[in-house]
Amino acid sequence: ESKAAQRLLDNIGCILFGLNVVPALNTVQVEHEMGVGRCSVVGFKSPTSPTAAAFALGTLAQSFELNDLGVYVHPGACVIPAALAALDHGNNPISGQFFLASIVAGYEVMIRLSECVGPSPELDVGWHTPSFHGAIGASVTAGMLLDLDAATLAQGIVIAADLAGGGLMLARFGTDVKRMHCGRGAQTGVFAVLMAMNGMKSRLDTFENETWGY
């Protein structure tokens, strides 16, 4: 629990620092203006949608690359923005302990999935992995905080895997766009959970399918 709280505080610190990184702030301003809802983004007076908030917070968190690293991914910049957006968007009361538990669950799924897949997506294909592993971890965390039942949460996770995409690694170095990759992972995870809540369904064998599995 103390380690989860430390990760939360570290990433909030990265988000706050991100307000000083001009390319990240410019990106966040565009995304913030596209959303309508009740979700907060630090540094902005008006609320926005849960997907816009997740994207904005994730972009700020990775803006200067001080955020945490687990295996081949940046879990905090994907999972914690999704947690903050879901916390604002949801109606059910959340204890601090459960909030931290949801973050731990997102970290666990995201990092273990990354360990299972290995470095090949980046080294052999060229895809920056936080955008797609992060979407799946973010969906777990957001789904827990929005009180999804097991069946709906399962759909949110596989929808996140369906929608997830990466940034081409060779093109991202030295560009402003790389700052957006964790934000995109957070946004995709939250969006997938909202779609599952609205009844959208995907294949539950998304990960283990022998031919087209993750």
MDAnalysis code that builds the backbone (N, CA, C; Angstrom):
import MDAnalysis as mda
import numpy as np

u = mda.Universe.empty(642, n_residues=214, atom_resindex=np.repeat(np.arange(214), 3), trajectory=True)
u.add_TopologyAttr("name", ["N", "CA", "C"] * 214)
u.add_TopologyAttr("resid", np.arange(1, 215))
u.add_TopologyAttr("resname", ["GLU", "SER", "LYS", "ALA", "ALA", "GLN", "ARG", "LEU", "LEU", "ASP", "ASN", "ILE", "GLY", "CYS", "ILE", "LEU", "PHE", "GLY", "LEU", "ASN", "VAL", "VAL", "PRO", "ALA", "LEU", "ASN", "THR", "VAL", "GLN", "VAL", "GLU", "HIS", "GLU", "MET", "GLY", "VAL", "GLY", "ARG", "CYS", "SER", "VAL", "VAL", "GLY", "PHE", "LYS", "SER", "PRO", "THR", "SER", "PRO", "THR", "ALA", "ALA", "ALA", "PHE", "ALA", "LEU", "GLY", "THR", "LEU", "ALA", "GLN", "SER", "PHE", "GLU", "LEU", "ASN", "ASP", "LEU", "GLY", "VAL", "TYR", "VAL", "HIS", "PRO", "GLY", "ALA", "CYS", "VAL", "ILE", "PRO", "ALA", "ALA", "LEU", "ALA", "ALA", "LEU", "ASP", "HIS", "GLY", "ASN", "ASN", "PRO", "ILE", "SER", "GLY", "GLN", "PHE", "PHE", "LEU", "ALA", "SER", "ILE", "VAL", "ALA", "GLY", "TYR", "GLU", "VAL", "MET", "ILE", "ARG", "LEU", "SER", "GLU", "CYS", "VAL", "GLY", "PRO", "SER", "PRO", "GLU", "LEU", "ASP", "VAL", "GLY", "TRP", "HIS", "THR", "PRO", "SER", "PHE", "HIS", "GLY", "ALA", "ILE", "GLY", "ALA", "SER", "VAL", "THR", "ALA", "GLY", "MET", "LEU", "LEU", "ASP", "LEU", "ASP", "ALA", "ALA", "THR", "LEU", "ALA", "GLN", "GLY", "ILE", "VAL", "ILE", "ALA", "ALA", "ASP", "LEU", "ALA", "GLY", "GLY", "GLY", "LEU", "MET", "LEU", "ALA", "ARG", "PHE", "GLY", "THR", "ASP", "VAL", "LYS", "ARG", "MET", "HIS", "CYS", "GLY", "ARG", "GLY", "ALA", "GLN", "THR", "GLY", "VAL", "PHE", "ALA", "VAL", "LEU", "MET", "ALA", "MET", "ASN", "GLY", "MET", "LYS", "SER", "ARG", "LEU", "ASP", "THR", "PHE", "GLU", "ASN", "GLU", "THR", "TRP", "GLY", "TYR"])
u.atoms.positions = np.array([
    [0.831, -1.205, 0.000],
    [0.000, 0.000, 0.000],
    [0.867, 1.257, 0.000],
    [1.930, 1.244, 0.795],
    [2.813, 2.410, 0.841],
    [3.537, 2.618, -0.489],
    [3.892, 1.522, -1.143],
    [4.554, 1.640, -2.453],
    [3.599, 2.179, -3.500],
    [2.333, 1.756, -3.437],
    [1.335, 2.268, -4.377],
    [1.125, 3.761, -4.151],
    [1.073, 4.169, -2.891],
    [0.912, 5.591, -2.578],
    [2.105, 6.394, -3.086],
    [3.298, 5.811, -2.996],
    [4.490, 6.494, -3.492],
    [4.432, 6.666, -5.003],
    [3.978, 5.625, -5.708],
    [3.833, 5.728, -7.159],
    [2.812, 6.811, -7.521],
    [1.725, 6.855, -6.771],
    [0.698, 7.869, -7.016],
    [1.273, 9.270, -6.852],
    [1.976, 9.497, -5.757],
    [2.547, 10.827, -5.505],
    [3.616, 11.180, -6.539],
    [4.439, 10.216, -6.904],
    [5.470, 10.466, -7.912],
    [4.848, 10.913, -9.235],
    [3.806, 10.216, -9.646],
    [3.197, 10.546, -10.924],
    [2.422, 11.853, -10.878],
    [1.826, 12.168, -9.741],
    [1.194, 13.479, -9.602],
    [2.247, 14.577, -9.710],
    [3.425, 14.327, -9.121],
    [4.525, 15.274, -9.272],
    [4.932, 15.454, -10.730],
    [4.976, 14.353, -11.474],
    [5.309, 14.429, -12.899],
    [4.245, 15.194, -13.675],
    [2.984, 14.983, -13.314],
    [1.887, 15.706, -13.969],
    [2.020, 17.210, -13.730],
    [2.298, 17.586, -12.499],
    [2.460, 19.006, -12.173],
    [3.647, 19.604, -12.929],
    [4.752, 18.862, -12.981],
    [5.917, 19.361, -13.715],
    [5.603, 19.506, -15.196],
    [4.739, 18.629, -15.707],
    [4.386, 18.668, -17.114],
    [3.745, 19.966, -17.555],
    [3.171, 20.696, -16.616],
    [2.575, 21.994, -16.961],
    [3.620, 23.007, -17.415],
    [4.905, 22.696, -17.160],
    [5.999, 23.573, -17.580],
    [6.638, 23.130, -18.888],
    [6.173, 22.023, -19.443],
    [6.750, 21.494, -20.685],
    [5.843, 21.934, -21.832],
    [6.283, 22.877, -22.605],
    [5.410, 23.561, -23.565],
    [4.755, 22.623, -24.582],
    [5.487, 21.710, -25.220],
    [4.804, 20.836, -26.192],
    [3.698, 20.004, -25.556],
    [3.941, 19.517, -24.345],
    [2.919, 18.729, -23.657],
    [1.717, 19.594, -23.312],
    [1.963, 20.781, -22.802],
    [0.871, 21.677, -22.426],
    [0.048, 22.077, -23.645],
    [0.700, 22.310, -24.768],
    [-0.032, 22.642, -25.994],
    [-0.942, 21.496, -26.417],
    [-0.439, 20.279, -26.311],
    [-1.242, 19.102, -26.646],
    [-2.432, 18.970, -25.715],
    [-2.201, 19.161, -24.440],
    [-3.261, 19.042, -23.442],
    [-4.340, 20.088, -23.658],
    [-3.959, 21.293, -24.021],
    [-4.946, 22.344, -24.256],
    [-5.899, 21.964, -25.388],
    [-5.362, 21.381, -26.453],
    [-6.206, 20.947, -27.569],
    [-7.171, 19.858, -27.122],
    [-6.656, 18.858, -26.413],
    [-7.495, 17.737, -25.981],
    [-8.534, 18.183, -24.952],
    [-8.143, 19.027, -24.042],
    [-9.053, 19.496, -22.989],
    [-10.279, 20.187, -23.590],
    [-10.062, 20.961, -24.621],
    [-11.151, 21.708, -25.246],
    [-12.118, 20.811, -26.009],
    [-11.734, 19.580, -26.260],
    [-12.576, 18.660, -27.022],
    [-13.546, 17.869, -26.140],
    [-13.414, 17.998, -24.837],
    [-14.219, 17.171, -23.947],
    [-15.234, 17.960, -23.139],
    [-16.340, 17.291, -22.809],
    [-17.360, 17.862, -21.932],
    [-17.661, 16.831, -20.851],
    [-17.564, 17.227, -19.601],
    [-17.817, 16.287, -18.517],
    [-17.513, 16.919, -17.181],
    [-17.190, 16.099, -16.194],
    [-16.918, 16.605, -14.852],
    [-15.542, 16.193, -14.334],
    [-14.642, 15.868, -15.241],
    [-13.320, 15.396, -14.842],
    [-12.308, 16.542, -14.835],
    [-11.509, 16.588, -13.799],
    [-10.541, 17.665, -13.609],
    [-9.210, 17.357, -14.280],
    [-8.576, 18.409, -14.758],
    [-7.192, 18.340, -15.229],
    [-6.438, 19.452, -14.528],
    [-5.385, 19.118, -13.825],
    [-4.624, 20.105, -13.077],
    [-4.165, 21.217, -14.015],
    [-4.316, 22.457, -13.561],
    [-3.909, 23.598, -14.365],
    [-5.016, 24.190, -15.200],
    [-6.178, 23.538, -15.230],
    [-7.306, 24.015, -16.029],
    [-8.519, 24.215, -15.119],
    [-9.208, 25.333, -15.276],
    [-10.333, 25.650, -14.401],
    [-11.582, 24.842, -14.735],
    [-11.848, 24.627, -16.005],
    [-13.077, 23.949, -16.411],
    [-12.869, 22.442, -16.499],
    [-13.904, 21.658, -16.185],
    [-13.791, 20.196, -16.291],
    [-13.887, 19.735, -17.740],
    [-13.604, 18.473, -17.959],
    [-13.657, 17.911, -19.302],
    [-14.154, 16.471, -19.221],
    [-14.129, 15.771, -20.337],
    [-14.623, 14.397, -20.378],
    [-13.620, 13.439, -19.757],
    [-14.045, 12.229, -19.381],
    [-13.095, 11.277, -18.797],
    [-11.998, 10.864, -19.759],
    [-12.321, 10.722, -21.039],
    [-11.280, 10.328, -21.995],
    [-10.291, 11.464, -22.238],
    [-10.801, 12.685, -22.316],
    [-9.909, 13.837, -22.507],
    [-9.027, 14.038, -21.281],
    [-9.590, 13.856, -20.094],
    [-8.803, 14.007, -18.860],
    [-7.713, 12.954, -18.782],
    [-8.042, 11.708, -19.109],
    [-7.049, 10.632, -19.065],
    [-5.907, 10.919, -20.033],
    [-6.258, 11.345, -21.232],
    [-5.232, 11.667, -22.233],
    [-4.356, 12.820, -21.750],
    [-4.993, 13.868, -21.239],
    [-4.253, 15.050, -20.807],
    [-3.308, 14.724, -19.658],
    [-3.810, 14.027, -18.653],
    [-2.991, 13.707, -17.486],
    [-1.844, 12.759, -17.843],
    [-2.124, 11.793, -18.734],
    [-1.075, 10.874, -19.165],
    [0.015, 11.568, -19.958],
    [-0.391, 12.527, -20.786],
    [0.580, 13.294, -21.566],
    [1.461, 14.142, -20.654],
    [0.840, 14.777, -19.679],
    [1.614, 15.577, -18.725],
    [2.562, 14.697, -17.915],
    [2.086, 13.524, -17.512],
    [2.902, 12.644, -16.680],
    [4.176, 12.194, -17.389],
    [4.091, 11.993, -18.708],
    [5.262, 11.511, -19.443],
    [6.042, 12.640, -20.100],
    [5.620, 13.860, -19.899],
    [6.127, 14.986, -20.684],
    [7.642, 15.164, -20.608],
    [8.225, 14.914, -19.436],
    [9.668, 15.101, -19.279],
    [10.374, 13.786, -19.001],
    [9.634, 12.681, -19.102],
    [10.152, 11.331, -18.928],
    [10.821, 11.124, -17.563],
    [10.186, 11.670, -16.546],
    [10.594, 11.408, -15.170],
    [9.710, 10.350, -14.523],
    [8.697, 9.903, -15.253],
    [7.736, 8.933, -14.716],
    [8.369, 7.551, -14.588],
    [7.706, 6.679, -13.832],
    [8.292, 5.375, -13.526],
    [8.337, 4.452, -14.737],
    [9.216, 3.458, -14.626],
    [9.407, 2.485, -15.700],
    [9.321, 1.087, -15.110],
    [8.490, 0.236, -15.724],
    [8.392, -1.151, -15.290],
    [8.559, -2.064, -16.490],
    [9.570, -2.872, -16.512],
    [9.895, -3.762, -17.635],
    [10.060, -2.903, -18.896],
    [9.126, -2.995, -19.865],
    [9.255, -2.236, -21.104],
    [8.203, -1.139, -21.203],
    [7.596, -0.772, -20.094],
    [6.466, 0.155, -20.147],
    [6.598, 1.232, -19.067],
    [5.758, 2.249, -19.172],
    [5.662, 3.308, -18.173],
    [4.287, 3.187, -17.523],
    [4.126, 2.334, -16.515],
    [2.790, 2.040, -16.008],
    [2.082, 3.221, -15.363],
    [2.807, 4.004, -14.569],
    [2.148, 5.074, -13.836],
    [1.489, 6.107, -14.718],
    [2.144, 6.470, -15.821],
    [1.621, 7.515, -16.702],
    [0.417, 7.046, -17.507],
    [0.134, 5.754, -17.488],
    [-1.064, 5.216, -18.140],
    [-2.151, 4.904, -17.111],
    [-1.769, 4.243, -16.039],
    [-2.736, 3.746, -15.054],
    [-3.272, 4.864, -14.160],
    [-2.390, 5.713, -13.643],
    [-2.830, 6.733, -12.688],
    [-3.701, 7.812, -13.343],
    [-3.403, 8.295, -14.550],
    [-4.339, 9.209, -15.198],
    [-5.722, 8.590, -15.419],
    [-5.753, 7.308, -15.765],
    [-7.048, 6.631, -15.925],
    [-7.781, 6.562, -14.588],
    [-7.030, 6.320, -13.514],
    [-7.629, 6.262, -12.184],
    [-8.229, 7.605, -11.789],
    [-7.503, 8.674, -12.019],
    [-7.983, 10.008, -11.652],
    [-9.224, 10.393, -12.467],
    [-9.215, 10.060, -13.757],
    [-10.371, 10.369, -14.602],
    [-11.590, 9.561, -14.172],
    [-11.393, 8.281, -13.898],
    [-12.516, 7.427, -13.485],
    [-13.058, 7.855, -12.126],
    [-12.170, 8.289, -11.247],
    [-12.600, 8.751, -9.928],
    [-13.536, 9.946, -10.054],
    [-13.200, 10.888, -10.929],
    [-14.054, 12.057, -11.147],
    [-15.357, 11.697, -11.846],
    [-15.279, 10.754, -12.778],
    [-16.443, 10.425, -13.600],
    [-17.461, 9.567, -12.863],
    [-17.014, 8.730, -11.956],
    [-17.895, 7.779, -11.292],
    [-18.782, 8.419, -10.236],
    [-19.823, 7.678, -9.860],
    [-20.775, 8.153, -8.860],
    [-20.658, 7.418, -7.533],
    [-19.980, 6.264, -7.526],
    [-19.921, 5.461, -6.311],
    [-18.801, 5.939, -5.388],
    [-19.017, 5.892, -4.069],
    [-17.970, 6.314, -3.129],
    [-16.768, 5.371, -3.190],
    [-15.582, 5.938, -3.139],
    [-14.342, 5.168, -3.246],
    [-13.469, 5.471, -2.034],
    [-13.033, 4.437, -1.345],
    [-12.106, 4.631, -0.233],
    [-10.690, 4.803, -0.780],
    [-9.837, 5.409, 0.037],
    [-8.445, 5.547, -0.374],
    [-7.782, 4.207, -0.595],
    [-8.128, 3.228, 0.230],
    [-7.543, 1.898, 0.101],
    [-7.949, 1.245, -1.215],
    [-9.230, 1.378, -1.591],
    [-9.673, 0.776, -2.842],
    [-9.075, 1.512, -4.043],
    [-8.922, 2.821, -3.917],
    [-8.307, 3.590, -4.994],
    [-6.892, 3.088, -5.258],
    [-6.128, 2.878, -4.190],
    [-4.772, 2.359, -4.354],
    [-4.786, 0.937, -4.893],
    [-5.769, 0.127, -4.440],
    [-5.867, -1.256, -4.931],
    [-6.119, -1.281, -6.431],
    [-6.927, -0.355, -6.923],
    [-7.201, -0.314, -8.362],
    [-5.949, 0.059, -9.148],
    [-5.130, 0.908, -8.583],
    [-3.868, 1.270, -9.234],
    [-2.928, 0.066, -9.260],
    [-2.849, -0.647, -8.142],
    [-2.004, -1.849, -8.083],
    [-2.458, -2.870, -9.122],
    [-3.768, -3.057, -9.270],
    [-4.287, -4.021, -10.249],
    [-3.897, -3.622, -11.664],
    [-4.009, -2.343, -11.979],
    [-3.616, -1.882, -13.310],
    [-2.135, -2.081, -13.569],
    [-1.308, -1.756, -12.581],
    [0.131, -1.990, -12.696],
    [0.410, -3.481, -12.923],
    [-0.230, -4.308, -12.118],
    [0.028, -5.750, -12.171],
    [-0.276, -6.314, -13.553],
    [-1.439, -5.995, -14.080],
    [-1.832, -6.513, -15.390],
    [-0.921, -5.973, -16.481],
    [-0.669, -4.685, -16.437],
    [0.132, -4.049, -17.490],
    [1.556, -4.581, -17.513],
    [2.183, -4.698, -16.345],
    [3.583, -5.130, -16.296],
    [3.714, -6.618, -16.599],
    [2.804, -7.432, -16.073],
    [2.896, -8.873, -16.352],
    [2.635, -9.167, -17.829],
    [1.721, -8.425, -18.425],
    [1.475, -8.586, -19.859],
    [2.716, -8.203, -20.655],
    [3.349, -7.120, -20.247],
    [4.569, -6.694, -20.917],
    [5.686, -7.719, -20.753],
    [5.791, -8.302, -19.559],
    [6.796, -9.351, -19.324],
    [6.541, -10.553, -20.226],
    [5.260, -10.897, -20.381],
    [4.889, -12.058, -21.195],
    [5.229, -11.835, -22.666],
    [4.906, -10.646, -23.167],
    [5.137, -10.352, -24.588],
    [6.620, -10.136, -24.858],
    [7.316, -9.504, -23.908],
    [8.737, -9.261, -24.082],
    [9.032, -8.020, -24.900],
    [10.302, -7.784, -25.208],
    [10.711, -6.550, -25.893],
    [10.536, -6.569, -27.400],
    [10.075, -7.676, -27.957],
    [10.005, -7.805, -29.412],
    [9.201, -6.697, -30.108],
    [8.048, -6.255, -29.552],
    [7.312, -5.185, -30.250],
    [8.161, -3.939, -30.489],
    [9.027, -3.610, -29.527],
    [9.876, -2.436, -29.711],
    [11.130, -2.761, -30.519],
    [11.812, -3.853, -30.166],
    [13.105, -4.147, -30.784],
    [12.962, -4.666, -32.212],
    [11.927, -5.482, -32.465],
    [11.786, -6.125, -33.774],
    [10.792, -5.425, -34.692],
    [9.748, -4.823, -34.090],
    [8.693, -4.210, -34.903],
    [8.802, -2.695, -34.908],
    [9.206, -2.125, -33.774],
    [9.351, -0.679, -33.711],
    [8.225, 0.053, -33.027],
    [7.333, -0.673, -32.344],
    [6.209, -0.029, -31.668],
    [6.564, 0.299, -30.225],
    [6.206, 1.517, -29.805],
    [6.426, 1.947, -28.426],
    [5.307, 1.372, -27.562],
    [5.643, 0.484, -26.640],
    [4.649, -0.368, -25.979],
    [3.689, 0.303, -24.994],
    [4.003, 1.437, -24.342],
    [3.030, 1.983, -23.389],
    [1.668, 2.285, -23.993],
    [1.637, 2.612, -25.270],
    [0.347, 2.940, -25.885],
    [-0.612, 1.771, -25.876],
    [-0.108, 0.545, -26.051],
    [-1.055, -0.578, -26.075],
    [-1.056, -1.406, -24.797],
    [0.079, -1.717, -24.201],
    [0.041, -2.358, -22.885],
    [-0.629, -1.430, -21.868],
    [-0.363, -0.138, -22.005],
    [-0.933, 0.837, -21.083],
    [-2.438, 0.919, -21.165],
    [-2.984, 0.761, -22.355],
    [-4.441, 0.801, -22.517],
    [-5.102, -0.318, -21.725],
    [-4.470, -1.466, -21.702],
    [-5.044, -2.617, -21.005],
    [-4.956, -2.425, -19.486],
    [-3.811, -1.972, -18.998],
    [-3.694, -1.680, -17.574],
    [-4.655, -0.588, -17.137],
    [-4.791, 0.443, -17.969],
    [-5.710, 1.542, -17.654],
    [-7.152, 1.069, -17.602],
    [-7.516, 0.135, -18.471],
    [-8.900, -0.369, -18.479],
    [-9.215, -1.130, -17.194],
    [-8.237, -1.854, -16.667],
    [-8.440, -2.587, -15.412],
    [-8.721, -1.610, -14.272],
    [-7.874, -0.607, -14.159],
    [-8.015, 0.375, -13.084],
    [-9.316, 1.160, -13.202],
    [-9.598, 1.672, -14.392],
    [-10.815, 2.462, -14.592],
    [-12.056, 1.610, -14.356],
    [-12.024, 0.369, -14.818],
    [-13.171, -0.518, -14.638],
    [-13.462, -0.807, -13.187],
    [-12.415, -0.986, -12.391],
    [-12.616, -1.213, -10.961],
    [-13.241, 0.013, -10.300],
    [-12.739, 1.190, -10.633],
    [-13.228, 2.414, -9.995],
    [-14.635, 2.785, -10.441],
    [-15.016, 2.328, -11.626],
    [-16.379, 2.580, -12.098],
    [-17.320, 1.441, -11.734],
    [-16.843, 0.526, -10.902],
    [-17.661, -0.528, -10.297],
    [-18.270, -1.485, -11.326],
    [-17.476, -1.866, -12.320],
    [-17.952, -2.827, -13.308],
    [-18.002, -4.225, -12.710],
    [-19.009, -4.999, -13.100],
    [-19.024, -6.401, -12.701],
    [-17.989, -7.155, -13.525],
    [-17.743, -8.396, -13.167],
    [-16.646, -9.155, -13.782],
    [-16.811, -9.291, -15.292],
    [-18.032, -9.564, -15.735],
    [-18.262, -9.767, -17.170],
    [-18.034, -8.478, -17.954],
    [-18.512, -7.367, -17.427],
    [-18.348, -6.087, -18.121],
    [-16.893, -5.647, -18.100],
    [-16.216, -5.868, -16.976],
    [-14.797, -5.525, -16.902],
    [-13.987, -6.347, -17.898],
    [-14.325, -7.628, -18.050],
    [-13.630, -8.473, -19.029],
    [-13.791, -7.896, -20.430],
    [-14.998, -7.430, -20.748],
    [-15.223, -6.814, -22.052],
    [-14.414, -5.532, -22.195],
    [-14.356, -4.735, -21.129],
    [-13.561, -3.510, -21.191],
    [-12.099, -3.796, -21.477],
    [-11.584, -4.861, -20.882],
    [-10.175, -5.208, -21.085],
    [-9.911, -5.642, -22.523],
    [-10.780, -6.497, -23.073],
    [-10.522, -6.966, -24.444],
    [-10.808, -5.872, -25.461],
    [-11.764, -4.981, -25.171],
    [-11.985, -3.848, -26.072],
    [-10.750, -2.945, -26.072],
    [-10.169, -2.739, -24.907],
    [-8.939, -1.939, -24.838],
    [-7.843, -2.569, -25.691],
    [-7.714, -3.886, -25.633],
    [-6.712, -4.576, -26.452],
    [-7.026, -4.408, -27.938],
    [-8.324, -4.446, -28.292],
    [-8.716, -4.263, -29.687],
    [-8.354, -2.874, -30.201],
    [-8.564, -1.863, -29.351],
    [-8.406, -0.475, -29.780],
    [-6.992, 0.048, -29.631],
    [-6.174, -0.659, -28.860],
    [-4.855, -0.124, -28.512],
    [-3.942, -0.034, -29.727],
    [-3.131, 1.001, -29.735],
    [-2.145, 1.171, -30.797],
    [-0.863, 1.729, -30.218],
    [0.198, 1.704, -30.970],
    [1.483, 2.188, -30.473],
    [2.025, 3.324, -31.321],
    [3.140, 3.877, -30.890],
    [3.821, 4.902, -31.656],
    [5.053, 4.293, -32.294],
    [5.309, 4.564, -33.547],
    [6.443, 3.973, -34.247],
    [7.744, 4.451, -33.606],
    [8.505, 3.528, -33.041],
    [9.629, 3.876, -32.184],
    [10.682, 4.698, -32.916],
    [11.005, 4.333, -34.132],
    [12.056, 5.045, -34.847],
    [11.654, 6.471, -35.176],
    [10.355, 6.730, -35.243],
    [9.888, 8.073, -35.566],
    [9.661, 8.930, -34.329],
    [9.621, 8.305, -33.157],
    [9.226, 9.062, -31.972],
    [10.374, 9.788, -31.297],
    [11.592, 9.307, -31.445],
    [12.707, 9.923, -30.746],
    [12.871, 11.377, -31.148],
    [12.960, 12.234, -30.146],
    [13.183, 13.647, -30.416],
    [11.962, 14.404, -30.891],
    [10.792, 13.796, -30.836],
    [9.589, 14.473, -31.310],
    [8.672, 14.819, -30.148],
    [7.787, 15.791, -30.374],
    [6.785, 16.147, -29.371],
    [5.735, 15.054, -29.207],
    [5.522, 14.288, -30.255],
    [4.450, 13.293, -30.249],
    [4.693, 12.191, -29.221],
    [5.943, 11.880, -28.956],
    [6.228, 10.812, -27.993],
    [5.615, 11.095, -26.622],
    [5.479, 12.352, -26.272],
    [4.890, 12.720, -24.987],
    [3.444, 12.265, -24.873],
    [2.828, 11.983, -26.013],
    [1.411, 11.623, -26.032],
    [1.159, 10.134, -25.862],
    [2.177, 9.296, -25.953],
    [1.956, 7.854, -26.016],
    [1.310, 7.285, -24.764],
    [1.777, 7.705, -23.592],
    [1.142, 7.226, -22.354],
    [-0.257, 7.811, -22.212],
    [-0.414, 9.055, -22.628],
    [-1.743, 9.650, -22.612],
    [-2.716, 8.881, -23.477],
    [-2.241, 8.425, -24.621],
    [-3.102, 7.632, -25.501],
    [-3.461, 6.301, -24.856],
    [-2.523, 5.684, -24.169],
    [-2.826, 4.440, -23.466],
    [-3.890, 4.639, -22.402],
    [-3.744, 5.698, -21.600],
    [-4.739, 6.000, -20.565],
    [-6.102, 6.279, -21.179],
    [-6.118, 7.067, -22.231],
    [-7.372, 7.428, -22.891],
    [-8.075, 6.202, -23.468],
    [-7.325, 5.345, -24.121],
    [-7.909, 4.149, -24.726],
    [-8.520, 3.243, -23.671],
    [-7.823, 3.081, -22.541],
    [-8.351, 2.234, -21.478],
    [-9.661, 2.754, -20.926],
    [-9.739, 4.050, -20.681],
    [-10.979, 4.643, -20.164],
    [-12.095, 4.543, -21.204],
    [-11.780, 4.837, -22.439],
    [-12.785, 4.755, -23.505],
    [-13.331, 3.330, -23.633],
    [-12.449, 2.348, -23.564],
    [-12.870, 0.950, -23.692],
    [-13.843, 0.557, -22.585],
    [-13.559, 0.999, -21.367],
    [-14.433, 0.689, -20.238],
    [-15.800, 1.355, -20.413],
    [-15.812, 2.593, -20.868],
    [-17.087, 3.285, -21.096],
    [-17.897, 2.581, -22.186],
    [-17.223, 2.086, -23.205],
    [-17.923, 1.347, -24.259],
    [-18.495, 0.035, -23.725],
    [-17.739, -0.642, -22.888],
    [-18.228, -1.889, -22.285],
    [-19.456, -1.620, -21.412],
    [-19.435, -0.505, -20.691],
    [-20.581, -0.135, -19.866],
    [-21.822, 0.135, -20.704],
    [-21.613, 0.541, -21.947],
    [-22.729, 0.797, -22.863],
    [-23.132, -0.433, -23.654],
    [-22.561, -1.590, -23.308],
    [-22.985, -2.838, -23.919],
    [-22.155, -3.337, -25.076],
    [-21.092, -2.622, -25.451],
    [-20.246, -3.101, -26.546],
    [-19.505, -4.352, -26.114],
    [-19.362, -5.296, -27.057],
    [-18.715, -6.563, -26.738],
    [-17.645, -6.897, -27.781],
    [-16.636, -7.615, -27.316],
    [-15.598, -8.128, -28.203],
    [-15.351, -9.583, -27.856],
    [-14.404, -10.205, -28.513],
    [-14.079, -11.610, -28.250],
    [-13.311, -11.719, -26.947],
    [-13.723, -12.639, -26.126],
    [-13.044, -12.815, -24.849],
    [-11.740, -13.601, -24.979],
    [-11.471, -14.147, -26.158],
    [-10.194, -14.852, -26.356],
    [-9.177, -13.950, -27.058],
    [-9.351, -12.657, -26.905],
    [-8.454, -11.699, -27.553],
    [-6.985, -11.988, -27.259],
    [-6.683, -12.401, -26.048],
    [-5.287, -12.612, -25.669],
    [-4.766, -13.989, -26.050],
    [-5.595, -15.035, -25.883],
    [-5.081, -16.391, -26.040],
    [-5.440, -17.060, -27.364],
    [-6.159, -16.375, -28.240],
    [-6.515, -16.967, -29.524],
    [-5.271, -17.440, -30.268],
    [-5.306, -18.712, -30.737],
    [-4.097, -19.312, -31.304],
    [-3.637, -18.642, -32.596],
    [-4.586, -18.096, -33.363],
    [-4.234, -17.505, -34.646],
    [-4.011, -15.995, -34.549],
    [-4.959, -15.315, -33.889],
    [-4.920, -13.849, -33.865],
    [-4.804, -13.294, -32.456],
    [-4.296, -14.081, -31.540],
    [-4.219, -13.640, -30.150],
    [-3.221, -12.518, -29.944],
    [-3.411, -11.833, -28.843],
    [-2.542, -10.711, -28.498],
    [-1.076, -11.159, -28.401],
])
